[in-house]
Amino acid sequence: MRSMIILSAGAIQWIDARQCYINLSKYIGQVNAVSMVFIIIGPYAFHVPPLSLGSGDGRVCSMKYCSTRGGVHGWDFRDVLFSGYAPDGGMFMPESIPMLNSETLRCWSGLSYSKLVVEVASIFIPSQLIPREDLKVLVHSALSGFTVPDVIRTVHLKDGLSILELFHGDSLAFKDLAITCTVRFLEYFLQKEKHRATVLIGTSGDTGGSAIQSAKGLSGLDVVVVYPRGRVTPVQEKQMITCLEDNIHVFAADGSSDDIEQPLRHLFADRELVKYHGLMSLSSVNWSRIMIQLVHFIYAYLQLNGMEHDEAHKPLPELEVIVPTGGAGNITAGFIVKKMGLPLKLVAMVNANDIVHRTVTSGDFTMAANVTQTLAPAIDIQDPYNMERVFWLLLERDYAVVKNIMEEFQHSHKHTLLENHHKLLSYTFTSGTVDDEGILATMRRCWEENQYVLCPHTAVAVWHHYQFPHDPAVKRCYLATASPAKFQATIKRAGLNFDLPEAVKTLDKLPSRYENLERTSDWCKDWEQKLRMAIQSVSSARKNKTAYYS
């Protein structure tokens, strides 16, 4: 007969709790009668496989990470931070998902966004890697340049329309929240270890600009960005090509963002290249990006549900969160928060590139023949790579099934979910799709009713508000992922006006620098080779301690 162990450390610190189960770990290492272990440490509850608690010799493991495809286990935060895809082609996730209880949420309800980042990040980053005081300094440094007092803010409009503005960083997009923190984490380890790294990143518009603004001028980090020429807005493009710092290298590709992912995957699969040049990703493939994005879901929940006034044993109220969705990193973060115990109702809203919507509504996980250019270019994506993390969570870490799904999808660009898998997904998310006319109509209506200008991506989400009347009994939150300032042509097309920030106005006056990736008959191989040569040349210049650009 197998047994279950519940270990409670009360309201003590994680570091103190370890000593409590050192002897228990010895027991677990010797006895094969334990099937399940729950650790309750202060406000956190973990369901952990017994062998991950200890090795039987008194050594206790901290938070570890694994690949969604099962080929990698036991990596620490530093390992996954400096990685792109896992060596087996999968994506990194925590081996255990912590649970948040109502006591924790009440304790966190009065925290600023920055302090909440520290609390959440400290769950996933062991203090042996980044001590808590250092973590506070890094997060404060990363978020100090945002233009609103609490980094992000909630705007309450007519008929229960609550918008969480996530775009007050340097690049005017929500990507700044996670990328600025992630870059500080990278810099922390690089300085400590006296190493260098090279970031390789493909972007559909916003990620590249955010990575550049966060990393420009850093001595230990080079950033190579590839963007789809003609498929981003002028502001998005200028934010990338006008940065002339020696550690920034920008390529304009004649193709879509999904096209760009193909040579990048090949480069990350070259383990020798990755190891020798310290090659890593800053897209939402990187777990650190997802980890920081957990915070704005928790922040929204605390802001809108007023946890400090709730009774101790009262069931947690639900919050509906509507997310503009492309690569599915943001909705993945929301799903993880839901797995951590917050009762979130998640809605994934997409534009005409509707693969996520089709997957949710019919189980059809199939790419369209081409990426459709829309008024919301940052989510013009037919390869929502973070769905791999969603499937892994949905299927309770069934590595083999996830591996089969994703390998079939990558090979044939299509997969039909099994009926039970589709039911699980449709129970977890709802979804909707909006065409360009719907985007424009939503922008106009929001202005007419509220004198509030939406960016086209936020309009993809807010369209849902006007189609599905708000139930006052359930709080709702719409994520605003970018500033309208980045989409001037669409604002004009909607018949609206928006006063541009000075930083955007000056972009037209700045010189630019970038290289083209032309669409040849063998474009994928040619782009891969050109990017490989650039990475090698940059590394050579750094090794020789010379400037890359004369």
Salt bridges, closest charged atoms under 4 A:
ASP57 OD2 - ARG59 NE 2.82
GLU95 OE2 - HIS73 ND1 3.66
GLU119 OE2 - ARG132 NH2 2.30
GLU133 OE2 - LYS136 NZ 3.28
GLU165 OE1 - ARG153 NE 2.56
GLU165 OE1 - HIS168 NE2 2.79
GLU193 OE1 - ARG78 NH2 2.62
GLU193 OE1 - HIS195 ND1 3.48
ASP206 OD1 - LYS486 NZ 2.68
ASP222 OD2 - ARG196 NH2 2.44
ASP222 OD1 - HIS249 NE2 2.80
ASP222 OD1 - ARG542 NH2 2.75
ASP246 OD2 - ARG542 NH1 2.78
ASP259 OD2 - ARG519 NH1 2.93
ASP270 OD2 - ARG532 NH1 2.70
GLU308 OE2 - HIS309 NE2 3.27
GLU320 OE2 - LYS345 NZ 3.93
GLU320 OE2 - HIS464 NE2 3.80
GLU320 OE1 - ARG476 NE 2.79
ASP354 OD1 - ARG358 NE 2.87
ASP364 OD2 - ARG358 NH1 3.10
GLU388 OE2 - ARG69 NE 2.79
GLU396 OE2 - LYS339 NZ 3.18
GLU396 OE1 - ARG397 NH1 3.70
GLU407 OE2 - LYS403 NZ 2.94
GLU408 OE1 - HIS415 ND1 2.98
GLU419 OE2 - LYS423 NZ 3.56
GLU437 OE2 - ARG493 NH2 3.91
GLU449 OE2 - ARG445 NE 2.81
ASP508 OD1 - LYS238 NZ 2.07
GLU515 OE1 - LYS530 NZ 3.86
GLU518 OE1 - ARG229 NH2 3.56
GLU528 OE1 - HIS266 ND1 3.21
GLU528 OE2 - ARG532 NH2 3.04
